[in-house]
């Protein structure tokens, strides 16, 4: 029998973007898996599993209890945005460490979060809920243009769009409503003040109500009016961290989060942080991996530690920078070519990873018809001494990578 603690991992996600998280958790814990599909790539990192319909909270709870009967579980953890609330319910039922169900619901619902930010004096965006196009129009009369139309409870910038003029509102409301319809919790739409400024995220770790900001991620966005994230950079010595950390910690506190890892998104408006949202999980798009490459801080392990009631180790062991860039086609269509210059890749140690996620013949669909799941062909990761060097290397590598599509007739 292993002497290591056992942790229940719910919904590990796909290998491409989330495989590193399970691997890092499994380096310190025996992992028991609750998943929607029969494990494949996960098998080397788990000791037991149960397959369940993850969209059925009652079934998830029942299967979680069954696994707890078979194993002495120290905690339950997920990095799946869509399952934060059910996992809080499961942790409470099993008597394990977790923020409350109500807190997780507040994190998932952007309207609730905005209310709590206002109540606790956390600078955010003015926001109004709109059930109909008419209500959306009335909201823009109050908030003005440009405005942001977005689902109340989604993720991955799905359904988020900027509106600059009244005539754009009907199509934008339809786009946001389509994104909102995919939510299990709230299919409503929000109309919000547009925060004009650079977008960043703060990677936070909260233990017993005390939040530590361990890194700041600078984001690159695709063409307006959409908010697709096309790249990220993390620099261990980024001076912006000191500036944005207090606002991120205040947002986490306003939501009532006591333990866990948070990916806090905000914009700098006239140099001052304004909150977008708090995601109560490790950030997507390999951000946790970038933090590890740049600082040595292991966010996946920290998430598991906190789920098991342990204090995480947040001591940096590196001081560098890392960046990721997503590979999008110039236009929607059938993927006809995808490759990297092999001699360049073989002789470039700072090019840490090139990952293809679509095959030749696949359809790539950019917004408004598609989203990040349909548009990306892959991504690549580089490291360097600082943000400037990482940005230069991202640009250098881009010239060695080809993604070509053929327009569909």
Kinemage of the C-alpha trace (Angstrom):
@kinemage 1
@onewidth
@group {chain A} dominant
@subgroup {mainchain}
@vectorlist {calphas} color= white
{ca unk a 1} P 0.000 0.000 0.000
{ca unk a 2} L 1.234 3.475 -0.857
{ca unk a 3} L 1.916 5.835 2.045
{ca unk a 4} L 1.016 8.834 -0.090
{ca unk a 5} L -2.282 10.670 0.451
{ca unk a 6} L -5.075 9.912 -1.997
{ca unk a 7} L -6.917 12.652 -3.807
{ca unk a 8} L -10.063 12.382 -5.909
{ca unk a 9} L -9.612 14.164 -9.235
{ca unk a 10} L -12.848 15.026 -11.026
{ca unk a 11} L -12.948 15.707 -14.772
{ca unk a 12} L -9.238 15.788 -15.720
{ca unk a 13} L -9.936 17.385 -19.099
{ca unk a 14} L -8.039 16.766 -22.301
{ca unk a 15} L -4.418 15.651 -22.453
{ca unk a 16} L -3.332 18.546 -24.667
{ca unk a 17} L -4.155 21.441 -22.342
{ca unk a 18} L -4.661 19.719 -18.970
{ca unk a 19} L -2.493 16.621 -19.023
{ca unk a 20} L 0.387 18.398 -17.268
{ca unk a 21} L -1.872 19.191 -14.301
{ca unk a 22} L -2.775 15.568 -13.600
{ca unk a 23} L 0.853 14.559 -14.100
{ca unk a 24} L 2.064 17.109 -11.544
{ca unk a 25} L -0.613 16.162 -9.005
{ca unk a 26} L 0.218 12.480 -9.471
{ca unk a 27} L 3.871 13.202 -8.682
{ca unk a 28} L 2.843 13.885 -5.081
{ca unk a 29} L -0.502 12.097 -4.610
{ca unk a 30} L -2.191 8.813 -5.451
{ca unk a 31} L -4.961 9.923 -7.804
{ca unk a 32} L -8.425 8.404 -7.978
{ca unk a 33} L -10.327 9.592 -11.032
{ca unk a 34} L -13.971 10.485 -11.628
{ca unk a 35} L -14.273 11.039 -15.359
{ca unk a 36} L -16.770 11.215 -18.206
{ca unk a 37} L -14.860 8.810 -20.466
{ca unk a 38} L -12.864 5.628 -20.031
{ca unk a 39} L -9.297 6.711 -19.155
{ca unk a 40} L -6.603 6.520 -21.829
{ca unk a 41} L -3.707 8.967 -21.395
{ca unk a 42} L -4.609 9.260 -17.695
{ca unk a 43} L -3.802 5.614 -16.856
{ca unk a 44} L -0.143 6.107 -15.801
{ca unk a 45} L -1.230 8.748 -13.279
{ca unk a 46} L -4.174 7.059 -11.517
{ca unk a 47} L -4.756 4.076 -9.243
{ca unk a 48} L -8.528 3.742 -9.696
{ca unk a 49} L -11.374 5.371 -11.594
{ca unk a 50} L -15.097 5.514 -12.205
{ca unk a 51} L -16.816 6.714 -15.378
{ca unk a 52} L -19.871 8.911 -14.823
{ca unk a 53} L -22.027 11.408 -16.670
{ca unk a 54} L -20.342 14.574 -15.427
{ca unk a 55} L -23.373 16.667 -16.398
{ca unk a 56} L -25.547 14.724 -13.910
{ca unk a 57} L -24.866 16.151 -10.396
{ca unk a 58} L -26.735 13.335 -8.639
{ca unk a 59} L -24.757 10.633 -10.466
{ca unk a 60} L -21.508 12.479 -9.830
{ca unk a 61} L -22.288 12.676 -6.125
{ca unk a 62} L -23.228 8.984 -5.930
{ca unk a 63} L -20.075 7.846 -7.749
{ca unk a 64} L -17.938 10.138 -5.615
{ca unk a 65} L -19.379 8.568 -2.475
{ca unk a 66} L -18.686 5.102 -3.890
{ca unk a 67} L -15.034 5.947 -4.544
{ca unk a 68} L -14.761 7.415 -1.052
{ca unk a 69} L -15.998 4.086 0.318
{ca unk a 70} L -13.158 2.301 -1.529
{ca unk a 71} L -10.410 4.791 -0.703
{ca unk a 72} L -9.370 6.919 2.247
{ca unk a 73} L -9.547 10.218 0.383
{ca unk a 74} L -7.674 13.242 1.693
{ca unk a 75} L -9.316 15.688 -0.725
{ca unk a 76} L -11.217 16.270 -3.943
{ca unk a 77} L -10.000 18.611 -6.682
{ca unk a 78} L -10.942 19.714 -10.185
{ca unk a 79} L -9.573 22.201 -12.700
{ca unk a 80} L -12.714 21.981 -14.827
{ca unk a 81} L -14.637 25.269 -14.773
{ca unk a 82} L -17.939 23.560 -15.522
{ca unk a 83} L -17.696 21.261 -12.478
{ca unk a 84} L -16.652 23.684 -9.744
{ca unk a 85} L -20.105 23.766 -8.147
{ca unk a 86} L -20.764 19.982 -8.229
{ca unk a 87} L -17.297 19.343 -6.779
{ca unk a 88} L -17.991 21.747 -3.917
{ca unk a 89} L -21.182 19.773 -3.245
{ca unk a 90} L -19.242 16.506 -3.331
{ca unk a 91} L -16.490 17.770 -1.021
{ca unk a 92} L -19.083 18.965 1.480
{ca unk a 93} L -20.873 15.594 1.346
{ca unk a 94} L -17.593 13.771 1.977
{ca unk a 95} L -16.518 16.129 4.758
{ca unk a 96} L -13.437 17.290 2.810
{ca unk a 97} L -11.837 20.731 2.524
{ca unk a 98} L -13.491 23.053 0.015
{ca unk a 99} L -14.891 26.513 -0.408
{ca unk a 100} L -18.662 26.464 0.046
{ca unk a 101} L -21.147 25.664 -2.705
{ca unk a 102} L -22.475 29.216 -2.470
{ca unk a 103} L -18.991 30.656 -2.998
{ca unk a 104} L -18.428 28.505 -6.076
{ca unk a 105} L -21.790 29.581 -7.466
{ca unk a 106} L -20.753 33.205 -7.004
{ca unk a 107} L -17.525 32.549 -8.901
{ca unk a 108} L -19.405 30.892 -11.739
{ca unk a 109} L -22.066 33.597 -12.020
{ca unk a 110} L -20.607 36.863 -13.252
{ca unk a 111} L -23.663 38.903 -12.201
{ca unk a 112} L -23.375 37.653 -8.613
{ca unk a 113} L -19.640 38.301 -8.646
{ca unk a 114} L -20.146 41.882 -9.854
{ca unk a 115} L -22.606 42.481 -6.999
{ca unk a 116} L -20.106 41.171 -4.445
{ca unk a 117} L -17.275 43.217 -5.947
{ca unk a 118} L -19.380 46.366 -5.627
{ca unk a 119} L -20.397 45.522 -2.070
{ca unk a 120} L -16.757 45.089 -1.013
{ca unk a 121} L -15.386 48.056 -2.937
{ca unk a 122} L -13.450 46.057 -5.529
{ca unk a 123} L -13.129 48.102 -8.765
{ca unk a 124} L -14.988 46.253 -11.503
{ca unk a 125} L -17.170 46.933 -14.557
{ca unk a 126} L -20.701 48.277 -14.381
{ca unk a 127} L -23.010 45.415 -15.385
{ca unk a 128} L -26.702 44.811 -16.080
{ca unk a 129} L -28.545 41.586 -16.844
{ca unk a 130} L -30.569 41.427 -20.056
{ca unk a 131} L -33.163 38.749 -20.756
{ca unk a 132} L -34.196 40.192 -24.106
{ca unk a 133} L -32.775 42.344 -26.886
{ca unk a 134} L -34.968 45.195 -25.661
{ca unk a 135} L -33.461 44.960 -22.169
{ca unk a 136} L -29.990 44.859 -23.704
{ca unk a 137} L -30.783 48.039 -25.603
{ca unk a 138} L -31.999 49.746 -22.443
{ca unk a 139} L -28.836 48.656 -20.641
{ca unk a 140} L -26.635 50.241 -23.289
{ca unk a 141} L -28.568 53.484 -22.846
{ca unk a 142} L -27.362 53.456 -19.228
{ca unk a 143} L -23.853 52.057 -19.727
{ca unk a 144} L -23.082 53.654 -23.083
{ca unk a 145} L -20.896 52.440 -25.939
{ca unk a 146} L -18.661 50.579 -26.409
{ca unk a 147} L -20.215 47.806 -24.333
{ca unk a 148} L -19.493 44.126 -23.801
{ca unk a 149} L -22.235 41.511 -24.253
{ca unk a 150} L -21.428 38.181 -22.586
{ca unk a 151} L -22.933 35.031 -21.049
{ca unk a 152} L -23.540 35.244 -17.309
{ca unk a 153} L -21.910 31.873 -16.623
{ca unk a 154} L -19.505 30.591 -19.248
{ca unk a 155} L -15.751 30.279 -19.813
{ca unk a 156} L -13.054 30.554 -22.449
{ca unk a 157} L -14.398 33.878 -23.790
{ca unk a 158} L -17.239 31.929 -25.407
{ca unk a 159} L -20.041 34.285 -26.447
{ca unk a 160} L -18.163 37.436 -25.382
{ca unk a 161} L -18.324 40.307 -27.869
{ca unk a 162} L -17.791 44.057 -27.946
{ca unk a 163} L -20.461 46.352 -29.369
{ca unk a 164} L -19.487 49.816 -30.600
{ca unk a 165} L -22.780 51.035 -32.122
{ca unk a 166} L -26.505 50.377 -31.586
{ca unk a 167} L -26.912 48.728 -34.987
{ca unk a 168} L -24.441 46.007 -33.923
{ca unk a 169} L -26.489 45.071 -30.866
{ca unk a 170} L -28.959 42.529 -32.373
{ca unk a 171} L -26.228 40.318 -33.841
{ca unk a 172} L -24.096 40.682 -30.700
{ca unk a 173} L -26.979 39.753 -28.411
{ca unk a 174} L -27.687 36.670 -30.534
{ca unk a 175} L -23.988 35.705 -30.406
{ca unk a 176} L -23.845 36.058 -26.606
{ca unk a 177} L -27.169 34.234 -26.164
{ca unk a 178} L -25.875 31.290 -28.188
{ca unk a 179} L -22.842 31.094 -25.902
{ca unk a 180} L -24.996 31.427 -22.791
{ca unk a 181} L -27.261 28.573 -23.893
{ca unk a 182} L -24.350 26.171 -23.319
{ca unk a 183} L -24.239 26.881 -19.560
{ca unk a 184} L -25.631 24.388 -17.064
{ca unk a 185} L -26.187 27.062 -14.421
{ca unk a 186} L -27.349 30.386 -15.861
{ca unk a 187} L -28.307 30.953 -19.496
{ca unk a 188} L -28.679 34.706 -18.997
{ca unk a 189} L -26.768 37.465 -20.779
{ca unk a 190} L -24.977 40.466 -19.291
{ca unk a 191} L -24.395 43.898 -20.751
{ca unk a 192} L -21.269 45.445 -19.268
{ca unk a 193} L -19.155 48.543 -19.403
{ca unk a 194} L -16.197 48.052 -21.732
{ca unk a 195} L -12.925 48.246 -19.831
{ca unk a 196} L -10.404 49.792 -22.208
{ca unk a 197} L -6.868 48.703 -21.416
{ca unk a 198} L -4.386 45.797 -21.393
{ca unk a 199} L -5.766 42.496 -20.084
{ca unk a 200} L -3.852 40.415 -17.549
{ca unk a 201} L -4.549 37.610 -15.138
{ca unk a 202} L -3.168 37.140 -11.646
{ca unk a 203} L -2.407 33.573 -10.607
{ca unk a 204} L -3.312 33.334 -6.915
{ca unk a 205} L -3.156 30.754 -4.150
{ca unk a 206} L -5.425 31.140 -1.116
{ca unk a 207} L -4.839 29.252 2.127
{ca unk a 208} L -7.083 29.757 5.157
{ca unk a 209} L -8.295 33.079 3.810
{ca unk a 210} L -4.877 34.506 2.985
{ca unk a 211} L -4.246 35.050 -0.732
{ca unk a 212} L -0.779 35.080 -2.297
{ca unk a 213} L -0.380 36.353 -5.861
{ca unk a 214} L 2.410 34.198 -7.320
{ca unk a 215} L 2.509 35.465 -10.920
{ca unk a 216} L 0.929 37.850 -13.390
{ca unk a 217} L 0.081 36.700 -16.917
{ca unk a 218} L 0.066 39.233 -19.721
{ca unk a 219} L -2.474 38.304 -22.386
{ca unk a 220} L -2.674 38.820 -26.111
{ca unk a 221} L -6.113 38.975 -27.707
{ca unk a 222} L -7.316 38.329 -31.238
{ca unk a 223} L -9.097 40.846 -33.467
{ca unk a 224} L -12.047 42.831 -32.103
{ca unk a 225} L -14.925 42.591 -31.497
{ca unk a 226} L -14.167 39.165 -30.023
{ca unk a 227} L -12.040 38.379 -26.979
{ca unk a 228} L -10.260 35.185 -28.031
{ca unk a 229} L -6.966 34.812 -26.183
{ca unk a 230} L -4.141 34.220 -28.664
{ca unk a 231} L -1.173 34.096 -26.300
{ca unk a 232} L 0.190 34.606 -22.788
{ca unk a 233} L 3.529 35.506 -21.185
{ca unk a 234} L 4.670 35.039 -17.578
{ca unk a 235} L 7.766 36.748 -16.151
{ca unk a 236} L 8.950 35.936 -12.624
{ca unk a 237} L 10.294 39.497 -12.272
{ca unk a 238} L 7.304 41.298 -13.780
{ca unk a 239} L 6.938 44.589 -11.830
{ca unk a 240} L 3.225 44.605 -12.617
{ca unk a 241} L 2.614 41.837 -10.066
{ca unk a 242} L 3.014 44.205 -7.122
{ca unk a 243} L 0.530 46.618 -8.696
{ca unk a 244} L -2.244 44.121 -9.430
{ca unk a 245} L -1.864 41.698 -6.500
{ca unk a 246} L -3.928 43.749 -3.992
{ca unk a 247} L -6.907 44.011 -6.371
{ca unk a 248} L -6.796 40.291 -7.107
{ca unk a 249} L -6.644 39.407 -3.408
{ca unk a 250} L -9.519 41.781 -2.677
{ca unk a 251} L -11.648 40.110 -5.361
{ca unk a 252} L -10.933 36.648 -3.962
{ca unk a 253} L -11.887 37.848 -0.479
{ca unk a 254} L -15.061 39.542 -1.734
{ca unk a 255} L -16.271 36.227 -3.166
{ca unk a 256} L -15.618 34.443 0.139
{ca unk a 257} L -12.980 32.031 -1.159
{ca unk a 258} L -10.932 30.572 1.711
{ca unk a 259} L -8.813 27.895 0.023
{ca unk a 260} L -7.730 27.046 -3.505
{ca unk a 261} L -5.970 28.284 -6.634
{ca unk a 262} L -7.500 31.202 -8.541
{ca unk a 263} L -7.032 32.630 -12.020
{ca unk a 264} L -8.111 36.275 -11.591
{ca unk a 265} L -8.731 38.259 -14.784
{ca unk a 266} L -8.607 42.052 -14.895
{ca unk a 267} L -7.843 44.993 -17.147
{ca unk a 268} L -5.655 47.993 -16.512
{ca unk a 269} L -7.750 51.094 -17.177
{ca unk a 270} L -5.666 54.262 -17.028
{ca unk a 271} L -3.066 52.132 -15.258
{ca unk a 272} L -5.467 50.964 -12.523
{ca unk a 273} L -6.764 47.395 -12.130
{ca unk a 274} L -10.462 46.734 -12.796
{ca unk a 275} L -11.807 43.231 -12.193
{ca unk a 276} L -13.285 41.079 -14.940
{ca unk a 277} L -13.760 37.771 -13.096
{ca unk a 278} L -12.318 35.246 -10.652
{ca unk a 279} L -11.945 31.660 -11.863
{ca unk a 280} L -11.575 29.301 -8.895
{ca unk a 281} L -9.119 26.956 -10.609
{ca unk a 282} L -5.762 26.746 -12.338
{ca unk a 283} L -5.809 28.954 -15.453
{ca unk a 284} L -6.327 27.434 -18.882
{ca unk a 285} L -4.135 27.673 -21.988
{ca unk a 286} L -1.180 26.042 -20.176
{ca unk a 287} L -0.803 29.051 -17.846
{ca unk a 288} L 0.025 26.837 -14.865
{ca unk a 289} L 2.837 25.312 -16.936
{ca unk a 290} L 4.140 28.776 -17.861
{ca unk a 291} L 4.187 29.687 -14.151
{ca unk a 292} L 6.237 26.551 -13.426
{ca unk a 293} L 8.702 27.292 -16.256
{ca unk a 294} L 9.121 30.920 -15.165
{ca unk a 295} L 9.082 30.630 -11.354
{ca unk a 296} L 9.267 26.958 -10.380
{ca unk a 297} L 5.999 27.271 -8.434
{ca unk a 298} L 3.796 24.201 -8.918
{ca unk a 299} L 0.170 25.404 -9.073
{ca unk a 300} L -1.393 21.966 -9.753
{ca unk a 301} L 0.300 20.519 -6.667
{ca unk a 302} L -0.751 23.598 -4.681
{ca unk a 303} L -4.364 22.988 -5.719
{ca unk a 304} L -4.157 19.381 -4.530
{ca unk a 305} L -2.416 20.385 -1.300
{ca unk a 306} L -5.179 22.872 -0.498
{ca unk a 307} L -7.892 20.345 -1.333
{ca unk a 308} L -6.278 18.045 1.214
{ca unk a 309} L -6.034 20.735 3.902
{ca unk a 310} L -2.282 21.194 3.523
{ca unk a 311} L -0.285 24.406 3.232
{ca unk a 312} L 1.252 24.673 -0.262
{ca unk a 313} L 4.887 25.459 -0.962
{ca unk a 314} L 4.969 28.773 -2.855
{ca unk a 315} L 8.717 29.366 -2.763
{ca unk a 316} L 10.044 30.309 -6.230
{ca unk a 317} L 12.911 28.149 -7.471
{ca unk a 318} L 13.446 29.853 -10.841
{ca unk a 319} L 13.542 33.413 -12.141
{ca unk a 320} L 12.854 33.520 -15.852
{ca unk a 321} L 10.012 33.962 -18.301
{ca unk a 322} L 7.842 31.789 -20.541
{ca unk a 323} L 5.233 32.360 -23.218
{ca unk a 324} L 2.661 30.527 -25.298
{ca unk a 325} L 1.159 31.464 -28.643
{ca unk a 326} L -1.918 29.856 -30.137
{ca unk a 327} L -1.844 28.870 -33.792
{ca unk a 328} L -4.875 30.250 -35.623
{ca unk a 329} L -5.465 30.187 -39.376
{ca unk a 330} L -5.741 33.423 -41.326
{ca unk a 331} L -9.256 32.397 -42.403
{ca unk a 332} L -11.807 29.679 -41.654
{ca unk a 333} L -11.665 26.576 -43.823
{ca unk a 334} L -10.189 23.111 -44.222
{ca unk a 335} L -6.724 22.647 -42.728
{ca unk a 336} L -4.445 21.786 -45.667
{ca unk a 337} L -0.988 22.372 -44.217
{ca unk a 338} L 0.550 22.444 -40.723
{ca unk a 339} L 4.224 22.094 -40.023
{ca unk a 340} L 7.300 23.581 -38.376
{ca unk a 341} L 10.779 23.896 -39.855
{ca unk a 342} L 12.319 20.743 -38.383
{ca unk a 343} L 16.003 21.867 -38.363
{ca unk a 344} L 14.916 25.002 -36.491
{ca unk a 345} L 12.924 22.990 -33.945
{ca unk a 346} L 15.741 20.486 -33.443
{ca unk a 347} L 18.372 23.150 -32.764
{ca unk a 348} L 16.365 25.638 -30.698
{ca unk a 349} L 16.452 24.680 -26.998
{ca unk a 350} L 14.257 27.590 -25.933
{ca unk a 351} L 11.408 26.228 -28.086
{ca unk a 352} L 10.004 24.030 -25.334
{ca unk a 353} L 6.938 22.576 -27.037
{ca unk a 354} L 5.051 22.581 -30.334
{ca unk a 355} L 1.644 20.963 -30.009
{ca unk a 356} L -0.759 20.297 -32.878
{ca unk a 357} L -4.373 19.779 -31.880
{ca unk a 358} L -5.983 19.512 -35.329
{ca unk a 359} L -5.290 17.171 -38.236
{ca unk a 360} L -5.039 17.814 -41.975
{ca unk a 361} L -8.577 17.796 -43.365
{ca unk a 362} L -10.154 19.180 -40.162
{ca unk a 363} L -12.383 22.225 -40.332
{ca unk a 364} L -11.076 25.332 -38.551
{ca unk a 365} L -13.764 27.887 -37.815
{ca unk a 366} L -12.987 31.373 -36.511
{ca unk a 367} L -15.543 33.580 -34.716
{ca unk a 368} L -18.337 34.435 -35.104
{ca unk a 369} L -19.109 30.969 -36.461
{ca unk a 370} L -16.617 29.272 -34.167
{ca unk a 371} L -14.724 29.670 -30.908
{ca unk a 372} L -11.392 28.665 -29.399
{ca unk a 373} L -12.337 24.979 -29.618
{ca unk a 374} L -12.934 25.145 -33.378
{ca unk a 375} L -10.409 27.805 -34.418
{ca unk a 376} L -7.055 26.707 -33.011
{ca unk a 377} L -4.716 24.431 -34.939
{ca unk a 378} L -2.216 24.142 -32.084
{ca unk a 379} L 0.196 26.128 -29.941
{ca unk a 380} L 3.870 26.503 -29.076
{ca unk a 381} L 5.770 27.452 -25.903
{ca unk a 382} L 9.094 29.229 -25.486
{ca unk a 383} L 11.230 30.280 -22.526
{ca unk a 384} L 13.656 33.155 -21.975
{ca unk a 385} L 15.216 35.451 -19.409
{ca unk a 386} L 12.453 38.070 -19.484
{ca unk a 387} L 9.269 39.142 -21.271
{ca unk a 388} L 11.118 41.007 -24.012
{ca unk a 389} L 13.226 37.974 -24.895
{ca unk a 390} L 10.230 35.639 -24.765
{ca unk a 391} L 8.208 37.934 -27.044
{ca unk a 392} L 11.095 38.104 -29.531
{ca unk a 393} L 11.393 34.317 -29.495
{ca unk a 394} L 7.650 33.852 -29.991
{ca unk a 395} L 7.904 36.052 -33.076
{ca unk a 396} L 10.991 34.198 -34.328
{ca unk a 397} L 9.289 30.816 -33.961
{ca unk a 398} L 6.147 32.101 -35.693
{ca unk a 399} L 8.172 32.617 -38.880
{ca unk a 400} L 9.117 28.923 -38.823
{ca unk a 401} L 5.557 27.591 -38.432
{ca unk a 402} L 2.969 27.225 -41.196
{ca unk a 403} L -0.809 26.866 -40.823
{ca unk a 404} L -2.796 26.969 -44.075
{ca unk a 405} L -6.497 26.555 -44.717
{ca unk a 406} L -8.564 26.240 -47.897
{ca unk a 407} L -11.824 28.165 -47.991
{ca unk a 408} L -14.862 25.867 -48.081
{ca unk a 409} L -17.298 26.346 -50.951
